[in-house]
Amino acid sequence: METTGLWSYRDQSWTTEQLNGYSVEAIDGGIGKIDEASDDVGASYIVVDTGPWIFGKKVMLPAGVISRVDHDDEQVFFNRTKDQIKEAPEFDADLYRDDAYRGQLGSYYGEGGAGWQDR
């Protein structure tokens, strides 16, 4: 996945409804709820509250790692495992719009950074 696509939804219909509160499904099961979602062109992201599963940690994921959205069941499916999401850098509310911070996250989630393949 190229870095520019990492911060964009693969399907624009996913942004037609508010995603806040939707449950988050990793490749290997549920991991939390969406706390915040943006649909900024080329800078879209999802903040996931992992809840008690890993003691309330929040992480920011680029919109490009979403594999599908089920609006009927209010679920968002990511093409990463629970561990990959759990080990992500913690969400920083002071830096999340900073280009350097997004670059760090892009390196972590993007091809070559963490070495993950799209699933």
C-alpha positions as CSV (number, residue, x, y, z in Angstrom):
1,M,0.0,0.0,0.0
2,E,1.4,3.3,-0.9
3,T,1.7,5.9,1.9
4,T,-0.6,8.4,0.1
5,G,-3.4,5.9,0.0
6,L,-2.8,5.0,3.6
7,W,-4.6,8.1,4.8
8,S,-7.6,7.6,2.5
9,Y,-10.6,5.4,2.7
10,R,-10.5,2.7,0.0
11,D,-14.3,3.1,-0.5
12,Q,-15.8,6.6,-0.1
13,S,-19.2,5.1,0.8
14,W,-17.6,4.2,4.2
15,T,-17.6,7.9,5.1
16,T,-21.4,8.4,4.4
17,E,-22.3,7.6,8.0
18,Q,-20.8,8.5,11.3
19,L,-18.4,5.7,12.4
20,N,-18.0,6.8,16.0
21,G,-19.1,4.0,18.4
22,Y,-18.8,1.3,15.7
23,S,-17.1,-1.9,17.0
24,V,-13.6,-2.6,15.6
25,E,-12.7,-6.1,14.3
26,A,-9.1,-7.0,13.7
27,I,-8.3,-10.0,11.5
28,D,-8.4,-12.2,14.6
29,G,-11.4,-10.7,16.5
30,G,-12.8,-7.7,18.2
31,I,-10.5,-5.1,19.8
32,G,-12.6,-2.1,20.8
33,K,-14.8,0.7,19.6
34,I,-14.2,3.7,17.4
35,D,-13.7,6.8,19.5
36,E,-13.2,9.3,16.6
37,A,-13.2,9.1,12.8
38,S,-12.2,11.7,10.3
39,D,-12.9,11.9,6.6
40,D,-10.4,14.6,5.8
41,V,-9.3,14.2,2.2
42,G,-5.9,12.5,2.1
43,A,-5.6,12.6,5.9
44,S,-8.4,10.3,7.2
45,Y,-7.9,8.4,10.4
46,I,-9.7,6.3,13.0
47,V,-9.0,6.5,16.7
48,V,-9.7,3.2,18.4
49,D,-10.4,2.9,22.1
50,T,-9.3,-0.7,22.9
51,G,-11.1,-0.6,26.2
52,P,-10.3,-3.0,29.0
53,W,-8.7,-5.5,26.6
54,I,-5.4,-3.6,26.9
55,F,-6.4,-1.2,29.7
56,G,-8.0,1.5,27.7
57,K,-5.2,2.4,25.3
58,K,-6.2,4.5,22.3
59,V,-4.5,4.1,19.0
60,M,-4.8,6.0,15.7
61,L,-5.0,4.0,12.5
62,P,-4.9,5.4,9.0
63,A,-8.2,5.0,7.2
64,G,-6.4,2.9,4.5
65,V,-6.0,-0.1,6.8
66,I,-9.8,-0.6,6.8
67,S,-10.7,-3.7,4.8
68,R,-14.5,-3.2,5.0
69,V,-17.3,-1.4,6.9
70,D,-20.7,-3.0,7.8
71,H,-23.0,-0.1,8.5
72,D,-25.9,-2.5,9.3
73,D,-24.0,-4.1,12.2
74,E,-22.0,-1.0,13.0
75,Q,-18.6,-2.8,12.6
76,V,-15.4,-1.7,11.0
77,F,-12.9,-4.4,9.9
78,F,-9.2,-3.7,9.8
79,N,-6.6,-5.7,8.0
80,R,-4.3,-6.0,11.0
81,T,-4.2,-8.4,13.9
82,K,-5.1,-7.5,17.5
83,D,-1.4,-7.6,18.4
84,Q,-0.4,-5.3,15.5
85,I,-3.0,-2.8,16.7
86,K,-2.1,-3.3,20.4
87,E,1.6,-2.7,19.7
88,A,0.9,0.5,17.7
89,P,2.2,3.8,19.0
90,E,-0.3,5.2,21.5
91,F,-2.6,8.0,20.2
92,D,-1.2,11.4,21.0
93,A,-4.0,14.0,21.1
94,D,-1.5,16.8,21.0
95,L,0.3,15.6,17.8
96,Y,-2.3,13.7,15.8
97,R,-2.5,16.4,13.1
98,D,1.3,16.8,13.0
99,D,3.0,15.7,9.7
100,A,5.9,14.1,11.5
101,Y,3.6,12.1,13.8
102,R,1.6,10.9,10.8
103,G,4.8,10.0,9.1
104,Q,5.8,7.8,12.1
105,L,2.4,6.1,12.0
106,G,2.6,5.7,8.3
107,S,5.9,3.9,8.7
108,Y,4.4,1.7,11.3
109,Y,1.3,0.7,9.4
110,G,2.5,1.0,5.9
111,E,4.3,-1.6,3.8
112,G,8.0,-1.6,4.6
113,G,7.5,-0.1,8.1
114,A,6.1,-3.1,9.9
115,G,6.3,-5.5,7.0
116,W,2.7,-6.4,7.0
117,Q,0.8,-7.5,3.9
118,D,-2.7,-6.4,3.0
119,R,-5.2,-9.1,3.7
